[in-house]
């Protein structure tokens, strides 16, 4: 019994130590540690440049309480002269919020001289229909959205066609 009590005290003291280690990490990494739980994936996809600034595009895929995905697009301006990078525009893809109840892959980027083209395949959560969502990003705050219902033969043909049209996949 004495050994069991000593083990319990040791376990409690270890968890107090572990808790204080998390508290220190909270101070060191407040932004990462406090990331909202509805953020499912974050990725950098394409560079952009205007006459006055340059940066990259960041995608934030979200997961709602009912399991469906949403998407935010951010244009991040690179900092200069020691200033940190900052978001200059953030848009929610509202069509995903109001028109579709889907689970979707993180969009794949392809870069042209004038735009960043994003393609994501998705599946309806209710009836398992498949869709391909295309987003055309031309500049900070400029987003065009289109959706296409897919059948297996269309998926294969569309991938081949985009490669022939001169789009370059961004790694």
Residue, then its C-alpha position, 0 to 999 in steps of 0.5 A: x500500500x505504501x508503494x502504491x501511495x508513493x507511485x501515485x504521488x510521483x505520478x501527480x508530481x510528474x503531471x504537475x511538472x508536465x502541466x508547467x511545461x505546457x504553460x511555458x510552451x503557451x508563452x513561447x508559441x501563443x499563435x500556434x498553440x491557440x490555433x482554433x480547432x476548426x482549422x483542419x489544414x493550412x498550406x502555402x500555394x502560389x506566389x503573387x506580385x503586384x506593382x507595390x508588393x509581393x507575397x504568397x497565397x495561403x489556404x486554410x481548410x476548415x472542418x465544421x461541427x457536422x464534418x463538412x469542409x470550408x475554405x479561406x484564401x489569404x494573400x500574405x504580403x512579405x515584410x520588408x525592412x524588418x517588418x513581419x509578413x501580414x495578411x492583406x486580404x482574406x476571403x471565405x469561399x462562401x459557395x462552400x458554406x451555402x451551396x455544398x455539404x462536402x468533404x474535400x481535398x486540400x486544393x492543388x495549385x497550378x501557376x500561370x503568368x496571370x493567375x493561381x489556379x486551384x483544383x480540389x476534388x470533393x464528395x457530397x456527404x449526403x449522396x456521395x456525388x463527386x465534384x471538382x471545384x476550381x478557384x482562379x486567384x488573380x490578385x489580392x481579394x480577387x477570387x472566381x469559383x466554379x464547380x463541376x459534377x464529376x464522373x470517373x471518365x471526366x476526372x481522367x480527361x480533365x487532368x490530361x487537358x490541364x497539363x496540355x493547356x500550359x499550366x504548371x503544377x506548383x510544388 
